[in-house]
């Protein structure tokens, strides 16, 4: 990968090999499917239900969306729990209340940033030119991918030591290499934006 470079007027540009673009697309799409906002059916609303303009029906639908089953519980998947963290670590009741009202918007924002990255990432690799807003979406999506991969790998602050203990034929070695590469891409983009 050619590192990101600043462009006049804000934003950044870079060049990706086809394999790099393919890897990024795969990783980002996996995170997108994890954080994808629940559809109305999953949130307890019957999509065929006639609502009309009845305020009671609208309020009931909104309540079902906000207070659907488990809406105040942290996700069981450790990756999702990292991507959608509790707002209050020492107060489970406050954390549940916070989650109930913020998680749908957080999921939507993460999904939107990832979608913007996918929309500006050429499938076959090549030149990338990002506006300031697109570059910010890339940073958010890259951060989520690194968090997800880091959780799956059990990455700690001693990342270099963890990676150094692996042999190149260990299946996790290449995943650690991808994690490090993602960090380099992210750092390159941050530097290009300053």
C-alpha positions in Angstrom: 0.0 0.0 0.0 1.1 3.5 -0.8 0.6 5.5 2.4 -2.1 8.1 2.6 -1.1 11.6 1.6 -2.8 14.9 2.3 -4.7 16.6 -0.5 -5.2 20.3 -0.9 -8.5 21.4 0.5 -8.7 18.5 3.1 -9.0 14.8 2.7 -6.5 12.2 1.7 -5.4 9.9 -1.1 -3.6 6.6 -1.3 -3.2 3.6 -3.6 -4.2 0.0 -2.6 -3.2 -3.3 -4.2 -6.1 -5.5 -5.2 -5.4 -8.0 -2.4 -5.4 -5.2 0.2 -8.7 -3.8 -1.1 -10.2 -7.3 -1.0 -9.0 -7.9 2.5 -10.4 -4.5 3.7 -13.7 -5.2 2.0 -14.0 -8.6 3.7 -13.1 -7.3 7.1 -15.4 -4.2 6.9 -18.3 -6.2 5.6 -18.0 -8.6 8.6 -18.1 -5.7 11.0 -21.1 -4.3 9.1 -23.0 -7.5 9.6 -22.2 -7.5 13.3 -23.4 -4.0 13.9 -26.2 -3.9 11.4 -29.2 -2.2 13.0 -32.0 -4.6 13.9 -35.0 -4.4 11.5 -38.4 -3.7 12.8 -39.4 -7.4 12.9 -36.5 -8.2 15.2 -37.5 -5.3 17.5 -40.9 -6.7 18.2 -43.0 -4.9 15.7 -45.1 -6.7 13.1 -44.1 -5.2 9.8 -47.6 -5.9 8.4 -49.3 -4.1 11.2 -51.5 -1.2 10.1 -50.5 1.8 12.1 -52.2 4.7 10.3 -52.0 7.9 12.2 -53.1 6.5 15.5 -50.8 8.1 18.1 -51.3 5.1 20.5 -50.1 2.7 17.9 -47.1 4.9 17.0 -46.2 5.2 20.7 -46.6 1.4 21.2 -44.3 0.7 18.2 -41.7 3.1 19.4 -41.8 1.6 22.9 -41.4 -1.9 21.4 -38.4 -0.7 19.4 -36.7 0.9 22.4 -37.6 -1.6 25.0 -37.5 -4.8 22.9 -36.4 -8.0 24.6 -32.9 -7.6 25.9 -32.6 -4.0 24.8 -30.8 -3.1 28.0 -28.5 -6.1 28.1 -24.9 -6.0 26.8 -24.3 -8.3 23.8 -23.1 -11.9 24.5 -20.6 -11.7 21.6 -17.4 -10.2 23.1 -16.7 -8.4 19.8 -20.1 -6.7 19.9 -19.7 -6.0 23.6 -16.4 -4.2 22.7 -17.9 -2.3 19.8 -21.1 -1.4 21.8 -19.6 -0.9 25.3 -21.6 -0.1 28.5 -21.9 3.6 29.2 -21.5 3.0 33.0 -19.2 0.2 34.1 -20.0 0.3 37.8 -23.8 0.8 37.6 -25.5 -2.0 35.6 -29.0 -0.4 35.9 -27.7 3.0 34.5 -25.7 1.1 31.9 -28.9 -0.8 30.8 -30.9 2.4 30.6 -28.2 4.1 28.6 -27.9 1.1 26.3 -31.6 1.0 25.7 -31.6 4.5 24.3 -28.2 4.8 22.6 -27.4 1.4 21.1 -29.6 1.7 18.0 -28.1 5.0 17.1 -24.5 3.7 17.8 -25.2 0.7 15.6 -26.5 2.9 12.8 -23.6 5.3 13.0 -21.0 2.4 12.9 -22.9 0.8 10.0 -23.0 4.1 8.1 -19.3 4.7 8.5 -18.5 1.2 7.3 -20.9 1.6 4.3 -19.2 4.9 3.4 -15.8 3.1 3.5 -17.1 0.3 1.3 -18.6 2.9 -1.1 -15.2 4.7 -1.5 -13.0 1.5 -1.6 -12.4 0.3 -5.1 -13.2 -3.4 -5.4 -10.1 -4.1 -7.5 -7.8 -1.8 -5.6 -6.1 1.3 -7.1 -6.3 4.9 -6.3 -8.4 6.2 -3.4 -9.2 9.9 -3.0 -11.2 10.8 0.1 -12.9 14.0 1.2 -12.4 15.0 4.9 -15.8 13.5 5.8 -15.0 10.2 3.9 -11.6 10.0 5.6 -13.3 10.4 9.0 -15.6 7.5 8.1 -12.6 5.4 7.1 -11.0 6.1 10.5 -14.1 5.1 12.3 -14.6 1.9 10.2 -10.9 1.0 10.5 -11.0 1.4 14.3 -14.0 -0.9 14.5 -12.3 -3.5 12.4 -9.2 -3.3 14.5 -11.2 -3.6 17.7 -13.1 -6.6 16.4 -10.0 -8.4 15.3 -8.1 -7.5 18.5 -10.9 -9.0 20.6 -10.9 -12.2 18.5 -7.1 -12.5 18.8 -7.0 -11.6 22.5 -4.6 -8.7 21.7 -3.3 -6.9 24.8 -1.0 -3.9 25.3 1.9 -6.4 24.8 0.9 -6.9 21.2 4.5 -7.0 19.9 5.4 -9.6 22.5 2.3 -11.7 21.7 3.1 -11.6 18.0 6.8 -12.3 18.6 5.9 -15.5 20.5 4.1 -16.9 17.5 5.9 -18.9 14.8 5.3 -17.9 11.2 3.5 -21.2 10.5 1.0 -20.5 13.4 -2.5 -19.8 11.9 -2.7 -16.7 14.2 0.6 -15.2 12.9 -1.0 -13.9 9.7 -4.0 -12.5 11.7 -1.5 -10.6 13.9 0.2 -9.4 10.7 -3.2 -8.1 9.4 -3.9 -6.4 12.7 -0.5 -4.6 12.6 -1.1 -3.6 8.9 -4.5 -2.2 9.8 -2.8 -0.1 12.5 -0.3 1.2 9.9 -3.2 2.1 7.5 -5.0 3.9 10.2 -1.9 5.8 11.4 -1.1 6.8 7.8 -4.6 8.2 7.4 -4.4 10.1 10.7 -1.1 11.7 9.7 -2.4 12.6 6.3 -5.3 14.5 7.9 -3.1 16.6 10.1 
